[in-house]
């Protein structure tokens, strides 16, 4: 795909983000879009957010668990960039009025104390480089109409990044078995789903190692202090005004988030 079209679609996705108006799937209009083209479009989209004053604070891995893959019809992991405009703290209320068609997923966040640059990164390297892990929610939000996405669409759309919420309880991944630790997700006080770290590429650390190696091939390192979202351990949760979600991770703690307002869809 030529550079003019790459920039055109990046600008279109950024405008969709600003206006909260979804666009038709890119792949339906450009059937020849490759995964590589999609990541170049993502770069253009993210560059516009950075030009507007945001900064990169980490990375996210998407489409790692079977429930999410089945919902999206996407059967390989992808990644996106986390920016300062996406960050919420536990106790904050997320304004759905700033989103288009949000859905929540519960996962583990890794906060790094050392840089990591692939290739050749292993899960153990990830554990050694991690300062702590946190329970968290990622609120994904597609700029593509009706979530009618293929892998190229979600990649171009910065892996459907919306916002994320970090819990307050910090865990040492050298002391916590993040592979076997169970996760319980409640919506409005009722059980919604259960999961376990092993549902994410065998272990959340495996998913983070995959991303470190994938980005390393592109010359992009993980940096100390960055937040890495390792991929959903839950089914996607629709959210609306007044909803409250709680995810609890065995041996670690919990993360709670509330929602108010009305999304565009």
C-alpha positions, 0 to 999 in steps of 0.5 A: 500500500502506498504511503498516501493511503497509509496516511489517509487511513491513519488520519481517518482513524484519528478523526473517528477517535476525536469525533467518536464516530466509527468508520467502515472496516478498512479491509472491506474497502482495501482487501489487499491491506497486509498486516504490515500495512495495518501496523504502518496505519497504526503508526500514523494514528498513534503519531497524531495522538502524540502530536496532540500532546499525549506520550507513550506509557507502554504497550498492550497485547491483544487477542491472546485468549480464546474467548476474545479471539472467538468474539473478534474473529481474530486468531493471532495476537496483535499489539498496540501502543498505550498513551498517557490519555488512556490512563485511569486509576482505580477509584476513577469513574470512566466517562463512557461519553468519551468512547464509541462502543466500549467493552471491558476485559480483565488482565494482568499489567506488568510494570517494568524496572529494566529495559527489554529488547528482543529478539531472544527474550524468554518468559523468565527474562520478562519476570526478571525485568518486571518490577511488579504486576497489577490486576487491571481492566482494559476498556477496548473501544473499536473505531470500526463500525459494529466491531466488524473487524478482521486482524488488519482492522484491529491492528490499524486501529491501535489494537482497539485500545480504549483506556485502562485502569490499574489496580492498587495491589502490587505483586511480585511475579517471582513469588506469585504463580501468574500462570495458575492464579485464578481470576474472578470477574464480577459485574454489578456484584454478580459472577460474570466469568472466571479465568486463569493466567494459563489462558493467555498464551500459556502464561501472561509472561509468555505473551509479554515475551512474544511482544518483546521479541516482535517489537525487538525485530522492529527495533522497538524496546520495552523501557523501564517504567512502561506498563505492558498489558498482557492480554485478557483472561476474561470474556469481553464485558459490555458496559453501560451507565452505572455498571461496576466491575470487579476483578480479583486475582488469587494471591494478588488482589483486585481492581474495581472500576465504575462507568458513567455516561453514554457511549456513542453506540 
